[in-house]
Amino acid sequence: MTTLKAVIALIQVILVAAGLIPVSTEINYGGVAYEAPAVTAPMYIVRDGETDFSIVTAENADECILTAVSEMQTYIEKICGTKLPHITESELPEGGKAIIIGNTELAKALTDTDCSKIGEDGFLLFSDGNHLIINGSDSRGTLYGVYTFLEDYLGVRWFTPELEVVPESSDIIIDSAVNRIIEPSFSIRRNDTSGTTDAYRARRKMNVSFWKEAPEYGGALTYVLWDVTLDKLVPDALFAEHPEYFAMNPDGTRTTDHVCLSHPEVLPIAVENARKAILGCERETSDHIHIGQKDNSNYCHCEACEELYEKHGSISAPTVIFTNNFADALDDEFPDFTFTFYAYGETDRPPTDKNLRCNPNVVPVLCGIHRACRSHPITECGAQDGDETFENLYGEREATVALDHAEWVKLADKTYIYDYTINFLNTAQFFSNFETMQSTMKYMHGIGITGYVYNCGDGHYAAFNELRNYLLTKLQWDVDCDVEYHMVDFLNAFYGEDAAPYIKEIIDIQTAYLRETGHAFDFDWHYQAGFIPLNVCAKLDILWQKALNADITDEQRFEVEIANLSWEYFKSNLFIGEYFFLNPFRLKANEELYDGFISHGLDRVSSFATIPEKSEIDFINRPYTWGK
């Protein structure tokens, strides 16, 4: 029966690709429909360029609050040319109007909200006709409140580190009865894009930087050790004298590919090296340290480890036990530390033994989402990345990844997601995940995931990656945000209002057809991604040409050209249009495609290899081979 369903699914793909089954291109990107803040009783902060408002803080405002003041002054002045004065609350005259930033006695007198009880990074926005209060659970929450006010109420946008949009107006008006408490969906959020600065990270309300403290922006979560760390905690140099500290291969030999986490002498070595790293860390506020294995699947097969796999029902069991013991050994000396570990590769699957729990200060970082298909909802599609079997490609989908994550949250007080959401092996190819980003992150929030760390925005060129990064920051802050609203908002600014409708229609069409004819994985060599009927390809060509010819700036046109290269890359790999394999000019078209990549600063079609010199390429080959 399963094989029959797979055959039926394959036939459906063929019929869709041939254009014999219609596909709706009306995409629901998810979220609650956006509504602009209403103004029923206006409160003028600035009228005709004049103001009687001051910005007020406590006497002892810290540097983060002072950053919030500076950002408020800067952007109000950019909007209307008026710089609001900054005074302390003791300097505000009786009856004076004020934007009150941070925890002040005046704020406490005007509202009965106890801001200390607001969730981490959350804040209060409150107005009464004469005052606007922005006060967070802490200073960073207050800063995020300022950024939210500038964005939601005054229309300021930070689309990329380089692209800022500030409207111009002689008036700044808000409603006189605002009363909102806003809290983030995930307490831990990271999504750096290429060129990210501390300021941009704060403006996008991302509170993880790994390595930079940024106290002027309220600080950020930083690590003493992060990512692959076991090679630092248990150095490979020990292998010569103590091979037993390292993973046993199935044939009984040892390898430094992994550490044997069940060996009793390994833990004290790791603890002592961790202690040295913590005491030697230059970042005084770093309070996280990580257990991360090397990026391979050569886990230990020694008898002790195998017994733990069997007893607890997963290869992840020794990692959980080791990290618990690691945390116990360091907790007395470093009581405020959080100890994280990767559930990654062979350790993706949670222990089935529910008695094996993570300590309260131990947090699994779940990486298994890289195995999930991104073209379909995570709760429906669990086809395995890299599995080339017929059943996997076209058979029934099992939500294995979603189920694993739902079990992990039962084993820990906190859990973090480590997400990727580009195709590393074909970064130049359109990655069909825009439709599923919101539903995936809403699912993660719903099952109790506490942190969401996205890795790929910085240093990885990918098709529409700037758009993807922007939307992900919106979703990390609010999983119910209106994705299509924010998508159109971004497209208008980044590609230009005249080109944006064409780009949006292109994304809709490609999303719809690739969803119906394929899966999208983070690590997938499949250059085809999916199939689009030739008549629809012709329509897409027309849309791209309209976008390229739109009335937009030179900078915007350059970005449209970059986006268009991903479409040309797709066509060339599938021998479509001018890249048809019998076309005598196909090699010339491939050469022009190569020149387009280089002239636009794109040096790779895969994250793992730069494009070779032109003289080294045989243009009879399809461009996915440029990344190998």
Long-range contacts (C-beta under 8 A, 24 or more apart in sequence): 2-391, 2-395, 2-396, 3-390, 3-391, 3-395, 5-395, 5-396, 6-390, 6-391, 6-393, 6-394, 6-395, 6-396, 7-394, 9-394, 9-395, 10-390, 10-394, 12-516, 13-394, 13-516, 13-517, 13-518, 13-531, 16-513, 16-516, 16-517, 16-531, 16-533, 17-517, 17-531, 17-532, 17-533, 18-533, 19-533, 19-534, 19-535, 19-536, 23-512, 23-513, 23-516, 24-512, 25-505, 25-508, 25-509, 25-511, 25-512, 26-508, 27-434, 27-435, 27-508, 27-511, 27-512, 28-435, 29-434, 29-435, 29-437, 29-438, 29-483, 29-484, 29-487, 30-435, 30-437, 30-438, 30-439, 30-442, 30-483, 31-438, 31-479, 31-480, 31-481, 31-482, 31-483, 31-484, 31-485, 32-480, 32-481, 32-482, 33-482, 33-485, 34-481, 34-482, 34-485, 34-486, 37-152, 37-153, 37-174, 37-175, 37-178, 38-175, 39-173, 39-174, 39-175, 40-175, 40-177, 41-129, 41-175, 41-176, 41-177, 42-173, 42-174, 42-175, 42-176, 43-127, 43-129, 43-130, 43-132, 43-173, 43-174, 43-175, 43-176, 44-171, 44-172, 44-173, 45-76, 45-84, 45-99, 45-132, 45-172, 45-173, 45-174, 46-76, 46-80, 46-82, 46-170, 46-171, 46-172, 47-170, 47-171, 48-170, 48-171, 49-80, 49-81, 49-82, 49-170, 50-82, 51-82, 51-84, 52-96, 52-97, 53-84, 53-97, 53-98, 53-99, 54-84, 54-85, 54-86, 54-87, 54-92, 54-96, 54-97, 54-98, 54-99, 55-84, 55-85, 55-86, 55-87, 55-98, 55-99, 55-101, 56-86, 56-87, 56-88, 56-89, 56-91, 56-92, 56-98, 56-99, 56-100, 56-101, 56-104, 56-106, 57-86, 57-88, 57-89, 57-100, 57-101, 57-102, 57-104, 58-88, 58-89, 58-102, 58-103, 58-104, 58-105, 59-88, 59-89, 59-90, 61-88, 61-101, 61-102, 62-139, 63-215, 63-216, 64-139, 64-140, 64-142, 64-143, 64-215, 64-216, 64-217, 64-218, 64-219, 65-101, 65-102, 65-139, 65-142, 65-143, 66-216, 67-143, 67-202, 67-216, 67-217, 67-218, 68-101, 68-102, 68-134, 68-139, 68-142, 68-143, 68-145, 68-146, 69-101, 71-143, 71-146, 71-147, 71-150, 72-99, 72-101, 72-146, 72-149, 72-150, 75-150, 75-154, 75-156, 75-166, 76-154, 76-172, 78-166, 79-154, 79-156, 79-166, 79-167, 79-168, 79-169, 79-172, 80-168, 80-169, 80-170, 80-171, 80-172, 81-170, 95-130, 97-130, 97-131, 98-130, 98-131, 98-132, 99-131, 99-132, 99-134, 100-131, 100-132, 100-133, 100-134, 100-135, 101-134, 101-135, 101-142, 101-146, 102-134, 102-135, 102-136, 102-139, 102-142, 103-135, 103-142, 104-135, 106-131, 107-133, 107-135, 111-179, 113-181, 115-141, 118-181, 118-183, 119-183, 119-184, 119-187, 120-184, 120-187, 121-183, 121-184, 121-187, 121-205, 121-207, 122-181, 122-182, 122-183, 122-184, 123-148, 123-181, 123-182, 124-180, 124-181, 125-149, 125-178, 125-179, 125-180, 125-182, 126-178, 126-179, 126-180, 127-174, 127-175, 127-176, 127-177, 127-178, 127-179, 128-176, 128-177, 129-176, 129-177, 132-174, 132-178, 138-218, 139-218, 140-207, 140-217, 140-218, 140-219, 141-218, 143-202, 143-217, 143-218, 144-202, 144-205, 144-218, 145-182, 147-202, 147-203, 147-205, 148-182, 148-205, 157-489, 157-493, 158-200, 158-203, 158-204, 159-466, 159-470, 159-490, 159-493, 159-494, 160-193, 160-195, 160-466, 160-469, 160-470, 160-494, 161-193, 161-194, 161-195, 161-196, 161-197, 161-200, 162-195, 163-493, 163-494, 165-493, 184-476, 184-477, 184-478, 185-441, 185-445, 185-475, 185-476, 185-477, 185-478, 185-479, 185-480, 186-444, 186-445, 186-449, 186-450, 186-451, 186-452, 186-476, 186-477, 186-479, 187-450, 187-451, 188-221, 188-416, 188-450, 188-451, 188-452, 188-453, 189-451, 189-452, 189-453, 189-473, 189-476, 189-477, 190-221, 190-452, 190-453, 190-454, 190-455, 191-454, 191-457, 191-469, 191-472, 191-473, 191-476, 192-457, 192-458, 193-457, 193-458, 193-465, 193-466, 193-469, 194-457, 194-458, 194-459, 196-457, 196-458, 204-473, 205-473, 205-477, 206-473, 206-476, 208-451, 208-453, 211-283, 213-283, 213-284, 213-285, 213-286, 215-285, 219-285, 221-287, 221-288, 222-283, 222-285, 222-286, 222-287, 222-288, 223-286, 223-288, 223-289, 223-290, 224-274, 224-277, 224-278, 224-281, 224-283, 224-286, 224-288, 224-289, 225-274, 225-277, 225-289, 225-290, 226-288, 226-290, 226-292, 227-290, 227-292, 228-292, 228-293, 228-294, 228-295, 229-289, 229-290, 229-291, 229-292, 230-258, 230-259, 230-270, 230-291, 230-292, 230-293, 230-294, 231-256, 231-294, 232-273, 232-277, 233-269, 233-270, 233-273, 233-274, 233-291, 234-259, 234-266, 234-269, 234-270, 234-273, 235-273, 238-269, 245-269, 246-300, 247-298, 247-299, 247-300, 247-301, 247-302, 248-300, 248-301, 248-302, 248-305, 249-298, 249-301, 250-301, 255-298, 257-294, 257-296, 257-298, 258-293, 258-294, 258-296, 258-298, 258-299, 258-300, 259-293, 259-300, 260-300, 260-302, 260-304, 260-305, 261-300, 261-305, 261-318, 261-319, 261-321, 261-322, 262-300, 262-302, 262-304, 262-305, 262-308, 262-318, 262-321, 262-322, 263-302, 263-304, 266-322, 267-322, 267-325, 267-326, 267-329, 268-329, 270-322, 270-326, 271-326, 271-329, 271-330, 274-326, 274-330, 275-330, 275-333, 278-330, 278-334, 278-337, 287-334, 287-336, 287-337, 287-338, 288-337, 288-338, 288-339, 288-340, 289-330, 289-337, 289-338, 289-339, 289-340, 290-339, 290-340, 290-341, 290-342, 290-365, 291-319, 291-322, 291-323, 291-326, 291-339, 291-340, 291-341, 291-342, 292-341, 292-342, 292-344, 293-319, 293-342, 293-344, 293-345, 293-347, 295-345, 296-345, 297-345, 297-346, 299-346, 299-347, 311-353, 312-351, 312-352, 312-353, 312-356, 313-351, 313-352, 313-353, 314-347, 314-349, 314-350, 314-351, 314-352, 315-346, 315-347, 315-349, 316-343, 316-346, 316-347, 316-348, 316-349, 316-350, 316-351, 317-351, 317-353, 317-356, 319-343, 319-347, 320-351, 320-356, 320-358, 320-362, 320-364, 320-411, 321-356, 323-358, 323-359, 323-362, 324-358, 324-359, 324-362, 327-359, 327-361, 327-362, 328-359, 331-361, 337-361, 338-362, 338-363, 338-414, 339-363, 340-364, 340-365, 340-416, 341-365, 342-367, 342-418, 343-367, 343-368, 343-408, 344-368, 344-418, 348-404, 349-404, 350-404, 350-407, 350-408, 350-411, 351-411, 354-410, 354-411, 356-411, 357-411, 357-412, 358-411, 358-412, 358-413, 360-413, 362-412, 363-412, 363-413, 363-414, 363-415, 363-416, 363-450, 363-451, 364-408, 364-411, 364-412, 364-415, 364-416, 365-415, 365-416, 365-417, 365-418, 365-453, 366-404, 366-405, 366-408, 366-415, 366-416, 366-417, 366-418, 366-449, 367-418, 368-401, 368-404, 368-405, 369-401, 369-405, 369-417, 369-418, 369-419, 369-420, 369-440, 369-522, 370-420, 370-521, 370-522, 370-523, 371-400, 371-401, 371-521, 372-401, 372-402, 372-440, 372-521, 373-397, 373-519, 373-520, 373-521, 374-421, 374-431, 374-432, 374-433, 374-436, 374-440, 374-519, 374-520, 374-521, 374-522, 375-432, 375-433, 375-435, 375-436, 375-514, 375-515, 375-518, 375-519, 375-520, 375-530, 376-436, 376-515, 376-519, 377-436, 377-439, 377-440, 377-443, 378-402, 378-436, 378-439, 378-440, 378-443, 379-439, 379-443, 381-519, 383-519, 385-521, 385-522, 385-523, 385-524, 386-521, 386-523, 386-524, 393-519, 402-443, 405-444, 405-447, 405-449, 406-447, 409-447, 409-448, 409-449, 414-450, 414-451, 415-448, 415-449, 415-450, 415-451, 416-449, 416-450, 416-451, 416-452, 416-453, 417-444, 417-449, 417-451, 417-452, 417-453, 418-453, 418-455, 419-452, 419-453, 419-454, 419-455, 419-456, 420-454, 420-455, 420-456, 420-522, 421-454, 421-456, 421-468, 421-472, 421-522, 422-456, 422-460, 422-462, 422-465, 422-468, 422-522, 422-607, 423-462, 423-520, 423-521, 423-522, 423-523, 423-524, 423-529, 424-456, 424-460, 424-522, 424-523, 424-606, 424-607, 424-608, 425-523, 425-524, 425-525, 425-606, 425-607, 425-608, 425-627, 426-524, 426-525, 426-526, 426-527, 426-529, 426-605, 426-606, 426-624, 426-627, 427-460, 427-461, 427-462, 427-463, 427-604, 427-605, 427-606, 427-607, 427-627, 428-461, 428-462, 428-463, 428-565, 428-566, 428-569, 428-597, 428-602, 428-604, 428-605, 428-606, 428-623, 428-627, 429-463, 429-527, 429-529, 429-566, 429-569, 429-570, 429-573, 429-605, 429-624, 430-463, 430-464, 430-510, 430-514, 430-529, 430-566, 430-567, 430-570, 431-462, 431-463, 431-464, 431-468, 431-520, 431-529, 432-510, 432-511, 432-514, 432-515, 432-518, 432-520, 432-529, 432-530, 433-468, 433-520, 434-464, 434-467, 434-468, 434-471, 434-483, 434-487, 434-507, 434-511, 435-511, 435-515, 437-468, 437-471, 437-472, 437-475, 437-483, 438-475, 438-479, 438-481, 438-483, 441-475, 441-476, 441-479, 442-479, 442-480, 444-479, 445-479, 452-476, 460-607, 461-602, 461-603, 461-604, 463-563, 463-566, 464-507, 464-563, 464-566, 466-490, 466-494, 466-559, 467-491, 467-494, 494-556, 494-559, 495-547, 495-552, 495-556, 495-559, 495-560, 495-563, 496-550, 496-551, 496-552, 496-553, 496-556, 496-557, 496-560, 497-552, 498-550, 498-551, 498-552, 499-546, 499-547, 499-548, 499-550, 499-552, 499-556, 499-557, 499-560, 502-543, 502-544, 502-546, 502-547, 502-550, 503-547, 503-560, 503-563, 505-543, 506-540, 506-543, 506-544, 506-547, 506-567, 509-536, 509-539, 509-540, 509-543, 510-540, 525-624, 527-573, 527-574, 527-622, 527-624, 528-573, 528-574, 529-570, 531-574, 534-576, 537-571, 537-576, 537-577, 538-577, 540-567, 541-577, 558-600, 561-596, 561-600, 562-600, 562-602, 565-593, 565-596, 565-597, 565-600, 565-602, 568-593, 568-596, 569-593, 569-605, 569-623, 569-624, 572-622, 572-623, 573-622, 573-623, 573-624, 575-622, 587-619, 587-620, 588-619, 590-619, 590-620, 590-622, 590-623, 591-619, 593-623, 594-619, 594-623, 594-626
